[in-house]
Amino acid sequence: MGRGNEGEGWSNPRRPFSPSLCLLFLLALTSLVHARINVTSFPGRDSVQLTIYNSADLTLVKETRLLTFRKGLNKLEFSWANTLIDPTSVEFRALTRPDEIEILDVSFPPRVTNTLEWRIQSEFAGEVTVEIRYFTSGISWSADYVAEVNQPEKLMQLAGNVRVTNKSGEDYENTSIRLVVGTIRLVENIADLARRGEEGRDKDGEKLSRLRDESKKMDGMKRLEPADSLAFGNAARKRSGVANGLELEDRRREITKEALSEYFLYSVEGRDTIPTGWSKRLPSFSTPAVPLVSLYKFEAEQWGATVQRFYAFTNNTASKLGKEPLPDGAVRAFRTITDDRLLAYVGATAVKYIPINERVEMGLGPDSEILVKPTLMNWEKTNLDFDANGNVKGWDLKQIWKLELQNSRDIDIALDIRRNFSGDWTLTTPDTYEKVDANKVKFLVPLKPREKRELNYELLTRLGTNATR
């Protein structure tokens, strides 16, 4: 950067220089002087707020700075070189003395790439707190969960975390973070707009107006009272991190949730620094004693001969959850296997977005300790019907099936067995079952630890002209 005149009241050497977002004040000169005058040290950001949308590559950035204006015409430049900022979305406003600050126009300077210029008329000389707002891509967040299940597999401690990743090309220091769950429908990707630059800005300039309106609604939202938010303790977490994509982990903090029509807003307590190329994992919540159902499923058409393990819970207040939807994310499950809380790894899965009051079943893969072995014991054709030529045109097929069930685990389980049939069929069995649809039934069988038992049924299928459906 070129040097400016520090005596003119433009610089503030106590504030750090922001290399990527170069905001350069230009003095209003006489008509004979048109050269740019850059500043030796420009005030850094006083604060930054990131609102990160989960379903789109989109982040709303709001930053405040303390600037010194000369009375009269001032020029302010904004550069987005080497970042993924959408230049069509950049907005400027004075937060203090707004009635004395007027934006005359905004333009893209000739022969200067990736830069726009505001011409600003000030009615006084002095300091003004300003806000600069824009959209960028390259910043994302994801959720992950850890489930620690007790020995009987009746209760679990569910802990959630959010991971914020910054690949925007811009460092964000002293940043407050808000995370939005919901679906954003964009005509254009923000990254495409950022790369397009000046070309096409008139056409694209209005495509984000709805999002700007939504961001203003967010600004006006009343925060939840502390009793309605999730507190996560004061336990300190070790701060660590290495550049080039490694993760930072910070202390526990509070995340406040708010409903915004089709969106849901998570506000993370405190402030963080997230350099570009880094990822930071933030604890979200930890809820003990969530009621859990340990469920095992068998369906040969889906999983072959294996029994699949599921942990099921409901996102509601009875489960000590249910104050907000849970974002989609990865789940790692562990089970306590000793009285001193030694944990065994159960498996990992991914869960979709979980609305309030919805039941979720987390599939954790096959379990070799639970056995279902179907065996066809006998079959025969009966009730034959012949045509005039002596050919069989209708018949009944009767099959006798035995299913051997075995629970080799040391806990009670519930075994969900699905059997699929086709055609015109009738099932006869001494065991209780539920008809799922026209071609499927479900047996829900409780099994005690180390228990073996059998499930038997007779399947009668009417074929050819014997079929009534």
LINJO-V706216 format. One record per residue. N is the residue number from 1. RES is the residue in one letter. OMEGA is omega in whole degrees, 0 to 359 (NA if undefined). BURIAL is 1 if it has 9 or more other C-alpha atoms within 8 Angstrom, else 0. D_FIRST is the distance of its C-alpha to the first C-alpha in Angstrom with 1 decimal. Layout:
# LINJO-V706216
N_RES_OMEGA_BURIAL_D_FIRST, N_RES_OMEGA_BURIAL_D_FIRST
This chain:
# LINJO-V706216
1_M_176_0_0.0, 2_G_182_0_3.8, 3_R_176_0_6.5, 4_G_181_0_9.2, 5_N_183_0_12.9, 6_E_180_1_14.0, 7_G_181_0_17.5, 8_E_178_0_17.2, 9_G_183_0_17.6, 10_W_189_1_14.3, 11_S_175_1_13.1, 12_N_187_0_15.2, 13_P_179_0_14.6, 14_R_183_0_17.6, 15_R_183_1_16.1, 16_P_177_1_14.1, 17_F_178_0_10.8, 18_S_191_1_11.8, 19_P_188_0_9.9, 20_S_180_1_12.1, 21_L_185_1_12.6, 22_C_177_1_9.4, 23_L_188_1_11.1, 24_L_176_1_9.4, 25_F_177_1_12.0, 26_L_181_1_12.9, 27_L_172_1_15.7, 28_A_185_0_19.0, 29_L_176_0_19.5, 30_T_183_0_22.7, 31_S_180_0_23.9, 32_L_184_0_23.0, 33_V_182_0_19.3, 34_H_183_0_17.4, 35_A_175_0_13.9, 36_R_173_0_11.0, 37_I_180_1_9.8, 38_N_186_1_6.7, 39_V_181_1_7.6, 40_T_181_1_7.2, 41_S_182_1_9.3, 42_F_180_1_10.5, 43_P_176_1_14.1, 44_G_180_1_15.0, 45_R_170_1_18.1, 46_D_179_0_21.4, 47_S_176_1_23.4, 48_V_174_1_23.6, 49_Q_177_1_26.8, 50_L_172_1_27.6, 51_T_190_1_30.8, 52_I_179_1_31.6, 53_Y_188_1_34.4, 54_N_188_1_36.8, 55_S_180_0_38.2, 56_A_177_0_35.2, 57_D_191_1_31.8, 58_L_175_1_30.3, 59_T_173_1_28.5, 60_L_180_1_27.8, 61_V_173_1_24.7, 62_K_179_1_24.6, 63_E_177_1_21.9, 64_T_178_1_21.9, 65_R_176_1_19.2, 66_L_183_1_19.8, 67_L_177_1_18.0, 68_T_181_1_18.7, 69_F_165_1_19.9, 70_R_175_1_20.9, 71_K_183_1_24.3, 72_G_185_1_24.4, 73_L_175_1_21.9, 74_N_177_1_18.6, 75_K_183_1_16.3, 76_L_180_1_14.7, 77_E_177_1_12.9, 78_F_181_1_13.9, 79_S_179_1_12.8, 80_W_181_1_15.3, 81_A_177_1_14.3, 82_N_175_0_16.3, 83_T_179_1_18.4, 84_L_179_1_21.8, 85_I_174_1_21.2, 86_D_184_1_23.5, 87_P_180_1_21.6, 88_T_184_1_25.0, 89_S_188_1_25.5, 90_V_178_1_22.5, 91_E_181_0_23.8, 92_F_173_0_22.7, 93_R_177_0_25.0, 94_A_178_1_25.4, 95_L_176_1_27.5, 96_T_181_0_28.3, 97_R_184_0_29.6, 98_P_181_1_29.5, 99_D_182_0_32.0, 100_E_180_0_29.6, 101_I_181_1_26.6, 102_E_174_1_27.0, 103_I_181_1_24.9, 104_L_178_0_25.8, 105_D_175_0_24.5, 106_V_183_1_22.1, 107_S_174_0_21.0, 108_F_185_1_19.1, 109_P_177_1_16.9, 110_P_177_0_18.3, 111_R_175_0_16.7, 112_V_183_0_14.0, 113_T_174_0_15.3, 114_N_183_1_15.7, 115_T_170_1_14.4, 116_L_185_1_16.7, 117_E_171_1_16.6, 118_W_167_1_18.9, 119_R_190_1_20.4, 120_I_178_1_21.8, 121_Q_179_1_24.5, 122_S_179_1_25.0, 123_E_180_0_28.3, 124_F_175_1_27.2, 125_A_180_1_24.4, 126_G_185_0_23.6, 127_E_179_0_22.6, 128_V_172_1_23.2, 129_T_183_1_23.4, 130_V_176_1_22.3, 131_E_174_1_23.1, 132_I_185_1_21.3, 133_R_179_1_23.7, 134_Y_174_1_23.7, 135_F_175_1_25.6, 136_T_169_1_24.5, 137_S_177_1_26.5, 138_G_176_1_26.5, 139_I_183_1_27.7, 140_S_174_1_31.4, 141_W_178_1_34.2, 142_S_180_1_37.6, 143_A_170_1_40.7, 144_D_186_1_43.1, 145_Y_172_1_46.3, 146_V_178_1_48.5, 147_A_176_1_52.3, 148_E_188_1_54.5, 149_V_181_1_58.1, 150_N_186_1_61.1, 151_Q_180_1_64.1, 152_P_183_0_66.3, 153_E_177_1_63.3, 154_K_182_1_64.0, 155_L_175_1_60.8, 156_M_168_1_57.2, 157_Q_182_1_54.1, 158_L_179_1_51.3, 159_A_179_1_47.7, 160_G_177_1_44.7, 161_N_172_1_41.1, 162_V_179_1_38.0, 163_R_179_1_35.3, 164_V_181_1_31.8, 165_T_183_1_29.7, 166_N_173_1_26.0, 167_K_186_1_25.0, 168_S_186_1_22.6, 169_G_182_1_19.4, 170_E_173_1_18.1, 171_D_177_1_18.9, 172_Y_181_1_21.0, 173_E_175_1_21.6, 174_N_192_1_24.4, 175_T_168_1_25.8, 176_S_190_1_29.2, 177_I_173_1_30.9, 178_R_186_1_33.5, 179_L_185_1_35.4, 180_V_173_1_37.3, 181_V_181_1_40.5, 182_G_184_1_41.8, 183_T_177_1_41.5, 184_I_181_0_38.7, 185_R_183_0_39.6, 186_L_174_0_36.6, 187_V_180_0_37.1, 188_E_169_0_33.8, 189_N_180_0_31.9, 190_I_180_1_28.5, 191_A_178_1_27.0, 192_D_179_0_28.4, 193_L_180_1_26.9, 194_A_182_1_23.4, 195_R_181_0_23.8, 196_R_175_0_25.3, 197_G_186_1_22.2, 198_E_182_0_22.8, 199_E_177_0_26.1, 200_G_185_0_28.9, 201_R_180_1_27.1, 202_D_181_0_30.0, 203_K_186_0_32.6, 204_D_190_1_31.0, 205_G_184_1_29.7, 206_E_186_0_33.0, 207_K_182_1_33.9, 208_L_184_0_32.5, 209_S_180_0_34.0, 210_R_179_0_36.8, 211_L_176_0_34.4, 212_R_178_0_32.6, 213_D_179_0_36.1, 214_E_180_0_36.9, 215_S_177_1_33.8, 216_K_175_0_34.8, 217_K_179_0_38.3, 218_M_179_0_36.9, 219_D_183_0_35.2, 220_G_182_0_38.6, 221_M_174_0_40.6, 222_K_180_0_42.6, 223_R_176_0_42.0, 224_L_175_1_45.1, 225_E_182_0_47.0, 226_P_181_0_46.8, 227_A_181_0_50.3, 228_D_179_0_49.2, 229_S_182_1_46.3, 230_L_178_1_46.5, 231_A_189_0_46.0, 232_F_173_1_45.2, 233_G_182_0_46.0, 234_N_181_0_44.2, 235_A_181_0_44.5, 236_A_174_0_41.3, 237_R_183_0_39.9, 238_K_177_0_38.2, 239_R_180_0_34.5, 240_S_177_0_33.5, 241_G_176_0_31.1, 242_V_183_1_29.5, 243_A_178_0_26.5, 244_N_169_0_27.0, 245_G_178_0_29.3, 246_L_191_1_31.5, 247_E_170_1_32.7, 248_L_175_1_32.1, 249_E_187_1_35.2, 250_D_182_1_35.1, 251_R_176_1_37.9, 252_R_180_1_40.3, 253_R_182_1_39.3, 254_E_175_1_40.7, 255_I_182_1_40.1, 256_T_183_1_41.4, 257_K_178_1_42.7, 258_E_178_1_43.1, 259_A_180_0_44.8, 260_L_183_0_43.1, 261_S_184_0_45.7, 262_E_179_0_45.0, 263_Y_172_1_42.2, 264_F_189_1_42.3, 265_L_175_1_39.4, 266_Y_178_1_38.9, 267_S_183_1_36.7, 268_V_181_1_35.8, 269_E_174_1_36.2, 270_G_181_0_33.3, 271_R_182_0_29.7, 272_D_172_1_28.1, 273_T_182_1_25.0, 274_I_178_1_24.9, 275_P_175_1_22.2, 276_T_184_1_22.0, 277_G_182_1_24.7, 278_W_174_1_26.9, 279_S_180_1_30.1, 280_K_180_1_31.7, 281_R_184_1_35.4, 282_L_176_1_36.6, 283_P_183_1_40.3, 284_S_179_1_41.6, 285_F_174_1_45.3, 286_S_184_1_48.4, 287_T_180_1_51.8, 288_P_170_0_55.0, 289_A_173_0_58.5, 290_V_180_1_57.6, 291_P_188_1_61.0, 292_L_171_1_61.0, 293_V_175_1_63.4, 294_S_190_1_63.7, 295_L_180_1_64.7, 296_Y_185_1_65.8, 297_K_175_1_66.2, 298_F_173_1_68.3, 299_E_188_1_68.2, 300_A_181_1_69.2, 301_E_180_0_67.7, 302_Q_191_0_64.2, 303_W_180_1_64.2, 304_G_186_0_67.2, 305_A_185_1_69.4, 306_T_173_1_66.8, 307_V_182_1_66.5, 308_Q_180_1_63.0, 309_R_177_1_61.9, 310_F_166_1_60.1, 311_Y_183_1_59.0, 312_A_174_1_59.4, 313_F_181_1_58.2, 314_T_179_1_57.7, 315_N_179_1_54.6, 316_N_184_1_56.5, 317_T_177_0_57.2, 318_A_177_0_60.4, 319_S_183_1_58.3, 320_K_175_0_56.0, 321_L_169_1_53.3, 322_G_176_1_53.1, 323_K_180_0_50.7, 324_E_174_1_48.2, 325_P_178_1_48.0, 326_L_181_0_46.8, 327_P_174_1_44.1, 328_D_181_1_44.9, 329_G_180_1_44.1, 330_A_179_1_45.6, 331_V_170_1_48.4, 332_R_185_1_49.6, 333_A_177_1_53.2, 334_F_178_1_55.0, 335_R_176_1_58.5, 336_T_183_1_60.0, 337_I_177_1_62.8, 338_T_180_0_64.0, 339_D_179_0_64.8, 340_D_171_0_61.9, 341_R_169_0_59.4, 342_L_186_0_58.8, 343_L_173_1_57.0, 344_A_180_0_57.7, 345_Y_181_0_55.2, 346_V_182_1_56.8, 347_G_181_1_54.3, 348_A_178_1_51.2, 349_T_175_1_50.9, 350_A_177_1_48.6, 351_V_175_1_49.4, 352_K_177_0_48.5, 353_Y_186_1_47.5, 354_I_178_1_50.3, 355_P_176_1_51.2, 356_I_179_1_53.0, 357_N_179_0_56.7, 358_E_176_1_56.3, 359_R_180_1_58.0, 360_V_176_1_56.1, 361_E_182_0_57.6, 362_M_179_1_55.4, 363_G_186_1_56.7, 364_L_174_1_56.6, 365_G_184_0_58.4, 366_P_177_0_61.9, 367_D_184_1_64.1, 368_S_181_0_66.8, 369_E_178_0_68.8, 370_I_186_1_69.9, 371_L_167_1_72.3, 372_V_183_1_73.6, 373_K_178_0_76.0, 374_P_178_0_77.6, 375_T_174_0_80.9, 376_L_186_1_83.1, 377_M_182_0_86.6, 378_N_174_0_88.7, 379_W_177_1_88.7, 380_E_175_0_91.4, 381_K_179_1_91.9, 382_T_174_0_94.3, 383_N_183_0_95.6, 384_L_178_1_95.7, 385_D_185_1_96.2, 386_F_173_1_97.5, 387_D_184_0_97.6, 388_A_181_0_100.8, 389_N_179_0_100.2, 390_G_178_0_100.0, 391_N_179_0_96.2, 392_V_178_1_94.3, 393_K_177_1_92.3, 394_G_179_1_91.4, 395_W_174_1_91.3, 396_D_177_1_89.9, 397_L_180_1_88.0, 398_K_180_1_88.4, 399_Q_176_1_86.1, 400_I_183_1_86.4, 401_W_172_1_83.2, 402_K_176_1_82.7, 403_L_177_1_79.2, 404_E_183_1_79.1, 405_L_180_1_76.6, 406_Q_174_1_75.6, 407_N_180_1_73.2, 408_S_181_1_72.7, 409_R_183_1_70.2, 410_D_181_0_71.2, 411_I_172_0_70.1, 412_D_177_1_71.4, 413_I_171_1_69.7, 414_A_185_1_70.0, 415_L_181_1_70.4, 416_D_183_1_69.5, 417_I_178_1_71.5, 418_R_177_1_71.0, 419_R_184_1_73.6, 420_N_179_0_73.3, 421_F_178_0_76.3, 422_S_178_0_76.9, 423_G_181_1_79.6, 424_D_188_1_82.4, 425_W_174_1_82.7, 426_T_182_0_84.3, 427_L_176_0_83.4, 428_T_183_0_86.0, 429_T_174_0_85.0, 430_P_182_0_86.1, 431_D_180_0_82.4, 432_T_177_0_80.2, 433_Y_179_0_77.6, 434_E_177_0_75.4, 435_K_183_0_75.1, 436_V_176_0_71.4, 437_D_185_0_71.9, 438_A_185_0_74.6, 439_N_185_1_74.0, 440_K_174_1_72.8, 441_V_180_1_74.3, 442_K_170_1_72.8, 443_F_176_1_74.7, 444_L_190_1_73.1, 445_V_173_0_74.9, 446_P_179_0_74.4, 447_L_176_1_75.0, 448_K_177_1_75.7, 449_P_178_1_74.5, 450_R_184_1_76.2, 451_E_170_1_78.1, 452_K_175_1_79.5, 453_R_179_0_81.1, 454_E_174_0_81.9, 455_L_185_1_81.1, 456_N_173_1_83.7, 457_Y_174_1_83.9, 458_E_180_1_85.9, 459_L_177_1_84.2, 460_L_180_1_86.4, 461_T_180_1_84.8, 462_R_188_1_86.8, 463_L_180_1_86.3, 464_G_182_0_87.5, 465_T_177_1_89.9, 466_N_183_1_90.1, 467_A_179_1_86.6, 468_T_179_0_86.4, 469_R_NA_0_82.7
